[in-house]
Amino acid sequence: MDDNNISINEMSRYANVRYETVRKYYNNDCYWYDAEILAKFCYVLECKINELLIYEPTKTLQNVRIYN
């Protein structure tokens, strides 16, 4: 997809991912990231994973959730 402006609704349809899931990724409201969903986003946007994700280390781990 050449257009850099894509709505949540459009991404949901093109990637075949639930609207609410796309909205959570868009608003950075995820606790974990699903590789399959990220792959779908990359396919739709014709980009690489490093264009979607940016790692920004925090000074504390108080906001980190660890799941066993």
N, C-alpha and C positions, 0 to 999 in steps of 0.2 A: 504494500500500500504506500503510495507516494505522498499522500496528504498527511502532514504532521499533526493536524487537528482532527482528532477522532473522539467522539463522545463515548461515554460509558455504555450507553445503549448500543451504539455501533460495535464497540469492541465485544460486548456480550454476544451479539449476533454473529459477527465474523469469526470469533474464536470458539464459539459454542460453549461459553462459560456463563454461569448464572449472573444476572445483573448485580445482585448483592455481593457476590464474590469479587467482581471487577471493581465495584464501588469501594470495597475494603482495600484492595490493592492501590487504587487511585488515591485514597485518603491516607495511605500508610497506616492502616488500622489492622494489620495482620500480626499474629504472633509467630507464624512460620510461613514459609513460602514453598509452594508446591512446584516441583520441577516441571511437571506436565503443563500446568497453567502458564508458567513462565515461557515454556517452549511455544505454546500457542500464541502468546503475546508477541514473541519474537518473530514468529511466522507471519502474523498479520501485519506487524509494523516493519517487517523486513530489516531487522536489526540484530545485533549481537546482545548476549545477556549482560555484558558490561555496560551497555547503553541504557539498561533498565535499572540495574542495581548499583548503588554506591555505598561502600562501607565507610561509616563514620564512627570511629571508636569513641566510647563514652569514658568519662573519668571514673565513674562508679558503676557498679553492677546492680544498683537498687531497682532498676526497671526491667531487669532481665528475668524471665521466667524459665525455669529448668523443668522439663518434663521427663519423668522416668518411665 
